[in-house]
Amino acid sequence: MPSPTPSSGGPRSDVGRWGGNPWQPPTTPSPEPEPEPDRRSRRGGRSFWARCCGCCSCRNTEDDDWGPERRGDRGARGSGSRSRRPDSRGSDSRRPGSRGSAVNAAGDGTIREGMLVVTGVDLLSSRSDQNRREHHTDEFEYDELILRRGQPFHMVLFLSRPYESSDHVTLELCIGNNPEVGKGTHVIIPVGKGGSGGWKAQVTKSSGQNLNLRVHTSPNAIIGKFQFTIRTRCEAGEFQLPFDPHNEIYILFNPWCPEDIVYVDHEDWRQEYVLNESGRIYYGTEAQIGERTWNYGQFDHGVLDACLYILDRRGMPYGGRGDPVSVSRVISAMVNSLDDNGVLIGNWSGDYSRGTNPSAWVGSVEILLSYLRTGNSVPFGQCWVFAGVTTTVLRCLGLATRTVTNFNSAHDTDTSLTMDIYFDENMKPLEHLNHDSVWNFHVWNDCWMKRPDLPSGFDGWQVVDATPQETSSGIFCCGPCSVQSIKNGLVYMKYDTPFIFAEVNSDKVYWQRQDDGSFKIVYVEEKAIGSLIITKAVGSNMREDITHTYKHPEGSEAERKAVETAAAHGSKPNVYATRDSAEDVAVQVEAQDAVMGQDLTVCVVLTNRGSSPRTVKLHLYLSVTFYTGVTGSVFKESKKEVVLAPGASERVTMPVAYKEYRVHLVDQGAMLLNVSGHVKENGQVLAKQHTFRLRTPDLSLTLLGAAVVGQECEVQIVFKNPLPVTLTNVVFRLEGSGLQRPKILNVGDIGGNETVTLRQTFVPVRPGPRQLIASLDSPQLSQVHGVIQVDVAPAAGGGAFSDTRGNSRSGETIPMASRGGA
């Protein structure tokens, strides 16, 4: 992937985000800049699809489906399913016969005696009806019919007279502003005669003036929101049922259908990766893994419309929306705001005063509904937020998707497929040369599909990454990329395999400047990158190690072959030819449990594995770091000479007081320990980097009473400030699908080491096990969250309860129920 050129104000100028930009305390830090409104004008008019998808570059310029959202359409936004925006509805109100009274063949509205008039349609679209249950869409908080493609559904037509065998009935579905049969945007289904491409309709029962139909959809159907109408023809004339917004039909991908290329052959996987509305996202470091619950909320009211609006906003051709490869690639581009004014604005600066701290979000619903409602990119996101929103969108559209965390994730800027770190003659980092960086963790997505665009053997999990890092074909998107191609170092496979391979399976190479100005490799850390790749386990809240799906076993012949094969296609194919090796002194950093607000100790262990004594000159440098690997200046250091007997080990410690690190802290409380040394006897160079984080407290949530659909319930939230300083402008967020729409609570200040308790009521709207998630954010402390499982009983008499209360997004001031000291 080519790298964008760093420039002032450009997308790579963010403090805290890119290697080569060491962090300095900013006077007026700024978030990631918005792109100019019309980026395409600077690319000679080349559209997204011409750059993203070669097969779309020769499109017909007459196609009205192509362009981005028309500016005139932006005033009609709404978060509900009744929102009538031409793009999201996929229809054109100017189409003859699409509105108003029933029409005959002459178009004059005259109904002649004997004509077969459709007086009404029952699409069996309620959440308790057969269609929604069989299509696994009964959890969607919508009243319209929501189907998964490649699977039959039922409907009942109400007629003006009994149906006769000589009558002709045709069903029609349309999507887009210029529906065409050849593009699949205009579907014609003659009842009883079979359609084309897997579409067909059959009469299952004719009773009096009711006609029951069974309709089969194509497993390759376009996904989106279709208008539906019916035409009849008999000797007395022709009739067309006018389009009715209540009869619009959503069609989604279908992982339950073997003919659909997104098919998943494991029911427990489908339950987890398609239907589960919450999940765990992991962060921190490999030695100190943190986890947070995320509310995906893919079935919440308005979210499906938001997901389709994302495709409309990009101007994705309707004819391409049946291809999950294209759809997932568009989503990876549109979830970030660069290039296309997409969903989320990235911000790694540490200043979130003009938006929301990425650590404060607890789910995707608030973000997506804001984007749908306003059309404006939402501030702010970082990798786990981009990934959480991507999981929501892809699951909502029917793709099996999981959120994946890679620890020690490389950001390779020069396609060398190695992480290159440069030092001077004394092994002091040369930050102006260190453009590559190692993120403590990076979060992306896997989605499941076949890859008919690739040779055989690359079906299954595909990486999609919406975090804007490097450009792909000139745009900020990444994937889908087959995990199999990553595992085997096949970096020539599309899409973006070289960059993702480097993130998980490259080596960290330490270069030392020599006296003549040249550089020499002094150490290669082969197990430093992609050391652990995890996701939430199927059916539980445990984490699952999926490193083996991305990588062969570390140190194995297959793993080394994959790395060296990939490196041969990079910018420095002979990097391993200059390696030196003479290593009889080993260095290890012991992980300590460091807590925010408390003193800590770092510890390094030196071991002499040789048969002769060794003298080591050891240097320890401690600095704060963003999780992206961008570091601040060193605020504490230690130098010591250690003499090691053969086979002996020695621990070197460095205590760090809270008052020493407090003023230097940046997001997520992470620190970087740089260890360097020189063995006097043999010239061996020691180099090690170790990142650790300061643990923050959790919120304690307690349910006060039973939870029943439609009945008010109360939750208690308790928090103790771990810092001896006052937290100012504290904001709580509360969210849970089927329980509570996103809610913001402003609670003011919380004193040093103070304990606070607050209570909130909510009204469950859907039964079953649910997750209620909360977070706390303030300028002094972030990354504080908590979750409680709420088992919701059905309302008396059964059924779901539609509730409009508790949907307020605006902040409200909440008095604390009680406060207490330490």
DRENTI-147674 format. One line per field, with one value per residue (C-alpha): z, y, x. Coordinates in steps of 0.1 Angstrom, whole numbers, plus 5000, padded with zeros to 4 digits. Layout:
BEGIN
z <- Z|...
y <- Y|...
x <- X|...
//
This chain:
BEGIN
z <- 5000|4991|5020|5019|5021|5055|5052|5075|5081|5061|5073|5087|5107|5138|5170|5187|5155|5131|5136|5131|5149|5185|5210|5226|5250|5226|5233|5211|5198|5169|5159|5125|5099|5078|5041|5016|5005|4969|4970|4936|4918|4927|4912|4878|4884|4891|4912|4942|4921|4894|4922|4944|4919|4884|4870|4879|4862|4828|4841|4820|4829|4823|4853|4879|4906|4904|4920|4956|4976|4960|4982|4979|4997|5029|5044|5047|5072|5100|5121|5118|5093|5080|5069|5032|5016|4979|4983|5013|5000|4967|4947|4924|4932|4896|4882|4865|4886|4917|4938|4940|4929|4912|4874|4845|4813|4799|4830|4836|4869|4856|4872|4848|4858|4858|4863|4890|4915|4944|4972|4998|5007|5039|5037|5071|5082|5120|5143|5154|5119|5101|5076|5102|5124|5095|5082|5116|5114|5142|5165|5141|5157|5124|5112|5076|5060|5064|5044|5038|5002|4988|5011|5005|5022|5022|5015|5011|4984|4989|4956|4943|4931|4933|4915|4883|4865|4834|4855|4853|4884|4884|4914|4909|4931|4923|4938|4927|4907|4873|4879|4852|4848|4835|4866|4890|4902|4886|4895|4877|4890|4871|4896|4887|4858|4875|4873|4864|4885|4913|4917|4915|4930|4935|4946|4978|4985|4969|4992|4982|4974|4992|4974|4993|4976|4984|4969|4964|4963|4945|4966|4945|4950|4956|4992|5002|5005|4976|4965|4959|4936|4919|4883|4872|4837|4826|4797|4814|4815|4834|4869|4889|4927|4935|4955|4992|5017|5042|5016|5012|5016|5030|5016|5033|5028|5041|5060|5064|5027|5012|4978|4992|4990|5026|5038|5072|5080|5118|5136|5167|5145|5130|5164|5175|5144|5129|5157|5188|5196|5220|5222|5238|5224|5237|5242|5263|5259|5255|5291|5304|5283|5290|5277|5273|5263|5231|5222|5184|5184|5148|5153|5170|5153|5126|5124|5093|5075|5086|5072|5038|5039|5042|5008|4993|5006|4989|4956|4954|4923|4932|4907|4928|4961|4958|4961|4997|4985|4971|5000|5027|5009|5007|5044|5052|5034|5046|5084|5084|5073|5051|5014|5016|5047|5062|5096|5121|5123|5136|5164|5181|5194|5230|5226|5222|5233|5200|5202|5222|5236|5217|5250|5261|5235|5246|5213|5177|5179|5189|5163|5134|5143|5145|5110|5096|5113|5104|5075|5093|5103|5140|5163|5174|5168|5172|5160|5184|5176|5138|5143|5166|5141|5112|5131|5136|5099|5085|5109|5102|5065|5071|5070|5097|5113|5144|5161|5162|5183|5173|5200|5190|5156|5131|5110|5081|5060|5034|5023|5036|5056|5085|5114|5112|5143|5139|5167|5168|5177|5214|5208|5214|5192|5161|5161|5129|5110|5129|5106|5113|5145|5166|5180|5214|5199|5168|5163|5129|5116|5101|5079|5064|5026|4996|4972|4937|4926|4939|4931|4951|4987|4999|5011|5047|5070|5053|5070|5067|5085|5086|5106|5082|5081|5046|5013|4990|4954|4965|4992|5029|5030|5037|5026|5022|5025|5028|5061|5042|5020|5051|5068|5038|5029|4995|4995|4959|4966|4968|4987|5008|5019|5022|5048|5068|5066|5081|5109|5121|5109|5102|5123|5143|5130|5150|5130|5145|5128|5122|5124|5086|5087|5073|5092|5103|5117|5153|5164|5149|5172|5154|5178|5186|5160|5160|5191|5200|5180|5198|5195|5217|5218|5203|5229|5258|5271|5271|5247|5219|5206|5168|5162|5144|5117|5108|5113|5112|5146|5155|5145|5123|5088|5074|5093|5083|5047|5048|5062|5038|5008|5017|5022|4988|4974|4996|4992|5010|4998|5011|5047|5062|5043|5066|5099|5126|5155|5187|5216|5249|5271|5272|5284|5297|5311|5339|5336|5367|5377|5376|5388|5378|5406|5424|5424|5403|5396|5364|5364|5338|5341|5325|5320|5309|5288|5280|5296|5303|5325|5308|5317|5305|5303|5307|5300|5309|5294|5304|5285|5280|5248|5228|5220|5184|5195|5193|5223|5244|5258|5283|5319|5338|5331|5348|5339|5355|5348|5356|5359|5352|5360|5336|5338|5363|5362|5378|5383|5377|5390|5386|5409|5395|5417|5408|5410|5385|5357|5365|5344|5314|5310|5277|5265|5281|5305|5285|5291|5270|5286|5262|5273|5255|5265|5253|5263|5268|5261|5227|5215|5217|5215|5237|5226|5239|5240|5266|5268|5298|5308|5341|5350|5355|5377|5365|5370|5393|5379|5400|5389|5414|5408|5380|5343|5324|5289|5291|5328|5343|5358|5378|5377|5402|5391|5416|5409|5430|5418|5420|5417|5445|5422|5413|5381|5363|5338|5343|5318|5320|5289|5292|5264|5258|5228|5238|5271|5268|5238|5240|5270|5281|5318|5330|5367|5372|5393|5414|5442|5447|5459|5462|5457|5439|5433|5408|5397|5363|5351|5318|5301|5284|5249|5240|5261|5266|5279|5273|5281|5298|5293|5309|5306|5324|5309|5321|5311|5339|5335|5307|5297|5326|5318|5332|5321|5336|5321|5323|5318|5306|5311|5284|5291|5304|5274|5255|5226|5222|5235|5213|5235|5225|5260|5272|5237|5245|5233|5247|5279|5312|5345|5370|5408|5426|5450|5475|5478|5500|5507|5504
y <- 5000|5033|5057|5092|5119|5135|5172|5200|5196|5164|5131|5119|5150|5138|5139|5105|5086|5083|5071|5098|5123|5120|5134|5167|5184|5204|5239|5237|5201|5195|5165|5148|5173|5169|5163|5190|5186|5175|5153|5138|5171|5168|5133|5143|5132|5096|5081|5059|5029|5036|5035|5009|4984|4980|4964|4995|5020|5016|5024|5041|5078|5079|5057|5078|5052|5062|5095|5105|5116|5146|5177|5182|5149|5158|5177|5147|5127|5108|5079|5059|5033|5058|5081|5089|5098|5088|5072|5051|5041|5030|5044|5072|5090|5103|5068|5066|5047|5047|5068|5075|5054|5020|5022|5001|4995|5029|5046|5065|5048|5033|4999|4979|4951|4917|4931|4914|4942|4937|4955|4948|4928|4912|4906|4889|4913|4917|4904|4875|4864|4834|4853|4873|4842|4820|4846|4853|4890|4890|4910|4940|4968|4974|4967|4963|4930|4921|4891|4872|4864|4829|4819|4817|4839|4841|4867|4870|4890|4903|4904|4919|4885|4849|4841|4820|4799|4822|4852|4865|4879|4894|4906|4934|4947|4979|4996|5027|5057|5039|5002|4979|4942|4936|4951|4932|4965|4957|4922|4907|4875|4860|4839|4802|4805|4808|4838|4844|4841|4821|4843|4826|4827|4800|4798|4778|4784|4802|4807|4830|4864|4856|4843|4829|4830|4815|4837|4825|4852|4849|4839|4866|4893|4929|4939|4970|4984|4975|4990|4963|4963|4938|4937|4916|4909|4892|4896|4926|4945|4951|4965|4977|4981|5015|5016|5018|5027|5002|4974|4982|4951|4950|4922|4912|4887|4852|4832|4805|4799|4774|4791|4825|4832|4845|4811|4799|4762|4765|4775|4786|4809|4824|4830|4847|4865|4876|4877|4886|4923|4928|4916|4921|4943|4937|4964|4971|4950|4913|4910|4933|4926|4948|4941|4962|4952|4969|4973|4965|4971|4960|4954|4987|5009|5031|5012|4993|5025|5040|5011|5014|5052|5046|5027|5055|5082|5066|5064|5027|5013|4993|4967|4959|4956|4919|4913|4911|4917|4951|4959|4952|4972|5002|4999|4999|5032|5048|5041|5066|5102|5106|5109|5106|5123|5089|5080|5087|5113|5098|5117|5106|5140|5136|5167|5157|5190|5193|5158|5126|5109|5076|5057|5071|5053|5022|5011|5019|5029|5065|5070|5055|5073|5106|5101|5091|5120|5148|5135|5148|5127|5120|5130|5110|5075|5053|5018|4999|5024|5020|4982|4982|5002|4980|4949|4965|4975|4942|4921|4942|4936|4899|4892|4870|4894|4895|4921|4911|4925|4922|4929|4945|4955|4968|4999|4994|5026|5016|4981|4966|4941|4947|4971|4992|5010|5032|5041|5062|5049|5049|5031|5062|5062|5084|5094|5114|5082|5059|5063|5027|5022|4993|4998|4983|4968|4973|4963|4953|4929|4895|4888|4854|4849|4831|4848|4841|4868|4849|4814|4785|4782|4818|4815|4820|4848|4881|4910|4944|4974|5008|5026|5051|5042|5039|5044|5016|5025|5061|5059|5052|5016|4982|4947|4924|4904|4866|4854|4825|4848|4866|4833|4822|4855|4857|4895|4898|4887|4915|4935|4951|4919|4934|4960|4935|4909|4933|4941|4905|4887|4910|4912|4941|4950|4972|4993|5010|5039|5032|5056|5061|5070|5037|5015|4979|4954|4947|4928|4911|4905|4878|4873|4909|4916|4900|4881|4875|4878|4873|4877|4870|4833|4818|4815|4829|4860|4843|4853|4830|4829|4830|4836|4803|4813|4842|4827|4795|4785|4810|4798|4770|4765|4774|4806|4817|4808|4829|4859|4857|4850|4882|4902|4892|4912|4943|4973|4956|4920|4913|4925|4892|4890|4916|4899|4894|4870|4867|4864|4849|4876|4876|4905|4902|4927|4915|4927|4945|4952|4990|5008|5044|5068|5045|5042|5015|4996|4984|4954|4940|4906|4899|4863|4851|4820|4816|4799|4830|4861|4890|4928|4947|4984|4988|5018|5021|5049|5054|5076|5078|5065|5065|5031|5038|5036|5073|5083|5113|5125|5104|5115|5090|5070|5047|5036|5006|4983|4947|4918|4884|4851|4822|4810|4838|4862|4896|4918|4955|4976|5012|5027|5053|5075|5087|5123|5115|5102|5121|5152|5132|5108|5106|5085|5051|5055|5036|5037|5025|5012|5012|4989|4991|4977|4967|4936|4946|4912|4903|4935|4921|4948|4945|4961|4956|4977|4969|4986|4985|5003|5017|4998|5019|5009|4995|5008|4986|4981|4965|4958|4969|4946|4923|4934|4929|4941|4973|4979|5005|4990|5007|5002|5015|5026|5030|5045|5053|5079|5062|5095|5120|5148|5160|5147|5175|5176|5139|5123|5088|5070|5042|5020|4985|4970|4961|4979|5015|5038|5057|5081|5108|5117|5148|5145|5174|5170|5140|5147|5129|5093|5100|5073|5082|5064|5072|5055|5054|5039|5022|5003|4971|4967|4931|4900|4877|4881|4917|4937|4971|4990|5021|5043|5073|5100|5131|5152|5136|5099|5078|5042|5035|5012|4985|4961|4940|4912|4918|4889|4904|4885|4888|4911|4896|4880|4877|4897|4926|4961|4991|5020|5055|5066|5068|5076|5110|5116|5150|5153|5157|5167|5139|5144|5117|5096|5094|5104|5090|5094|5068
x <- 5000|5015|5019|5004|5031|5032|5025|5013|4976|4975|4959|4993|5001|4982|5002|5000|4991|5020|5056|5082|5060|5072|5047|5054|5029|5008|4996|4966|4963|4939|4920|4923|4913|4882|4889|4880|4843|4852|4883|4875|4880|4917|4920|4909|4874|4883|4855|4858|4849|4874|4901|4886|4872|4886|4855|4835|4858|4840|4806|4780|4780|4743|4736|4718|4726|4763|4769|4772|4742|4725|4728|4691|4685|4703|4674|4651|4670|4654|4665|4633|4623|4597|4624|4617|4650|4651|4686|4678|4644|4659|4630|4621|4588|4588|4583|4548|4523|4545|4521|4484|4454|4454|4459|4448|4466|4455|4468|4436|4427|4395|4386|4365|4342|4359|4395|4415|4421|4445|4428|4455|4487|4498|4535|4534|4561|4555|4582|4561|4551|4565|4586|4606|4611|4622|4646|4661|4651|4626|4649|4650|4630|4611|4576|4586|4594|4631|4643|4675|4682|4680|4652|4614|4589|4551|4525|4487|4470|4435|4416|4384|4372|4384|4416|4412|4437|4435|4446|4481|4498|4532|4553|4578|4606|4625|4655|4674|4665|4668|4657|4669|4662|4697|4713|4690|4675|4641|4629|4599|4584|4555|4534|4534|4559|4592|4614|4651|4682|4665|4634|4600|4566|4540|4504|4501|4464|4435|4405|4377|4392|4425|4456|4485|4519|4553|4581|4617|4644|4677|4707|4726|4700|4710|4708|4688|4653|4630|4597|4571|4542|4518|4505|4475|4462|4430|4406|4390|4423|4455|4459|4489|4489|4504|4536|4530|4558|4543|4550|4587|4610|4645|4667|4699|4728|4720|4746|4719|4716|4742|4738|4748|4785|4784|4771|4784|4781|4781|4749|4768|4789|4758|4744|4776|4788|4754|4728|4747|4741|4770|4806|4840|4867|4902|4929|4960|4992|4998|5009|4980|4950|4920|4885|4854|4819|4806|4769|4768|4730|4726|4688|4680|4655|4671|4704|4695|4685|4719|4738|4720|4725|4763|4762|4740|4763|4793|4773|4778|4761|4730|4740|4771|4754|4749|4786|4799|4835|4825|4801|4827|4853|4829|4821|4859|4862|4830|4832|4861|4857|4887|4881|4843|4829|4821|4808|4837|4864|4897|4915|4947|4957|4945|4923|4886|4870|4852|4836|4836|4867|4869|4873|4839|4818|4800|4785|4777|4741|4746|4773|4753|4720|4738|4753|4719|4702|4727|4747|4778|4808|4808|4838|4858|4870|4901|4907|4884|4855|4860|4860|4830|4810|4821|4810|4776|4772|4783|4763|4733|4736|4740|4777|4792|4817|4839|4860|4897|4926|4962|4988|5021|5007|5031|5025|5049|5051|5077|5064|5097|5075|5098|5096|5127|5140|5171|5196|5227|5262|5252|5219|5198|5166|5168|5131|5133|5141|5116|5086|5074|5057|5044|5009|5004|4972|4952|4916|4900|4874|4871|4841|4832|4826|4837|4862|4852|4875|4906|4920|4906|4917|4911|4875|4866|4877|4886|4902|4884|4900|4882|4908|4924|4961|4974|4957|4946|4942|4943|4916|4916|4902|4916|4904|4888|4920|4920|4934|4949|4969|4982|4992|5013|5029|5011|5013|5004|4968|4942|4933|4960|4978|5013|5002|4981|5009|5033|5009|5009|5040|5069|5101|5113|5148|5171|5196|5227|5245|5281|5311|5310|5273|5261|5236|5240|5215|5224|5194|5163|5134|5115|5086|5078|5051|5016|5025|4988|4956|4924|4886|4856|4849|4817|4789|4808|4826|4859|4886|4897|4933|4931|4968|4971|4946|4969|5003|5022|5038|5066|5100|5086|5100|5066|5065|5100|5092|5061|5080|5109|5086|5067|5098|5110|5081|5088|5111|5141|5141|5176|5171|5180|5213|5229|5220|5246|5241|5261|5237|5247|5232|5194|5172|5137|5113|5090|5054|5042|5006|5006|4975|4965|4973|4998|5036|5051|5083|5098|5121|5146|5162|5196|5208|5242|5236|5273|5302|5323|5316|5299|5299|5268|5264|5226|5205|5168|5146|5110|5085|5047|5033|5001|4988|4999|5035|5042|5062|5068|5101|5119|5109|5130|5162|5187|5222|5240|5269|5261|5286|5271|5288|5283|5247|5237|5208|5204|5173|5176|5147|5137|5110|5086|5064|5029|5041|5068|5045|5013|5020|5032|5002|4985|4955|4950|4979|5005|5042|5072|5104|5134|5162|5195|5229|5263|5283|5319|5335|5319|5303|5268|5241|5210|5178|5143|5111|5084|5050|5027|4996|4982|4951|4919|4889|4857|4822|4800|4765|4737|4702|4676|4646|4634|4634|4602|4594|4574|4580|4603|4635|4663|4701|4726|4761|4790|4824|4854|4879|4914|4932|4940|4928|4893|4877|4860|4831|4824|4801|4785|4772|4745|4734|4720|4701|4666|4671|4682|4688|4721|4719|4744|4745|4765|4774|4798|4829|4841|4866|4899|4894|4857|4830|4798|4765|4739|4707|4690|4657|4650|4622|4632|4616|4627|4629|4659|4694|4707|4738|4736|4769|4781|4813|4828|4849|4866|4896|4916|4905|4891|4889|4865|4835|4813|4786|4758|4737|4700|4677|4644|4612|4584|4555|4523|4506|4540|4552|4576|4570|4577|4588|4598|4609|4645|4657|4671|4707|4712|4731|4712|4726|4722|4726|4745|4725|4754|4790|4817|4853|4880
//
